[in-house]
Amino acid sequence: MASKLYLIPGTMCNEKLWALVLPYLHSSIELVYLQIPRQKSFDQLAEHFNKLFAGDSVNLVGFSLGGYIATYFSLRYPQRVNKLFVISNSPTSLSAAELDQRADSLQLVQQYGYKGISRHRAKTLLDAGSQTERLTDLILDMDSDLGGAEFISQYQYTSNRIDLSARVNELPLHSCFYYSTDDSLVNATRLNEMSKANPELSVISTPGCGHMLPLEKPRELAEYLNGWAQL
């Protein structure tokens, strides 16, 4: 039986994020690439996707920021989500340090224009063993595709996140969170607390500190998605 997966990308990512995963997915799986519309709060994003799904109950997959949006949507419109799969995200507030860094970056971009993510910064999103030119170029390509207006919108409208982790029991039956054990952008402690609070929730860790798991571990991710899609 065919399964349709609706994919929400992360900050400054587009459908290229999933290109390396696609060859390993079961042939019965169909992908629907979603975009994060500009200048919308999380409530407005949830309303946008609710209208987009037009009453259907979907299998929702989100990466990083997209994972938070997917979780937020699942809690806001539970009748619209059949299953939830979150990659490289914990549904928590951003740290004070991250918020400060974002505020500084936003101020610089508004003052001097968007110059794009640096190659060094792109590499820091990858595990040391994954810092190839190919993967780095993919991150830079997605960033270039989206540009400054997208960056400003995402930083202005999606940085103020509330902690959703206490509502873990409201998540869809087949919810799964997949992350790198040492990813500094993921609150692993909170994910493990969530799994203890809800035995039906699957939390899957993979070794390393890489954040860009769809690029770094496409075969492994695809295997988990193949199994999850059949639940």
KAFENZI-V680579 format. One line per field, one symbol per residue. ss: DSSP state (h for helix, s for strand, l for the rest). phi: phi as a letter, one per 30 degrees, with the letter a starting at -180 (. if undefined). Layout:
# KAFENZI-V680579
ss = ???
phi = ???
This chain:
# KAFENZI-V680579
ss = llssssssllllllhhhhhhhhllllllsssssslllllllhhhhhhhhhhhhllllsssssslhhhhhhhhhhhhlhhhsssssssllllllllhhhhhhhhhhhhhhhhhllllllhhhhhhlllhhhllhhhhhhhhhhhhhhhhhhhhhhhhhlllllllhhhhhhlllssssssslllllllhhhhhhhhhhllllsssssllllllhhhhlhhhhhhhhhhhhll
phi = .dbcccccdcehbbddecdddedcddddccccdcccddhbdddddddedddddhidccccbbcheddddddeddddbedccdbbbcchacdbdddddddddddddddddddcjdcjdddddddddcdedcddddddddddddddedidddedddddcbddccdcddcedcdeeccbcbadecddcbddeddddddddbdddcbccbdjbdcdddddbddddddddedddcd
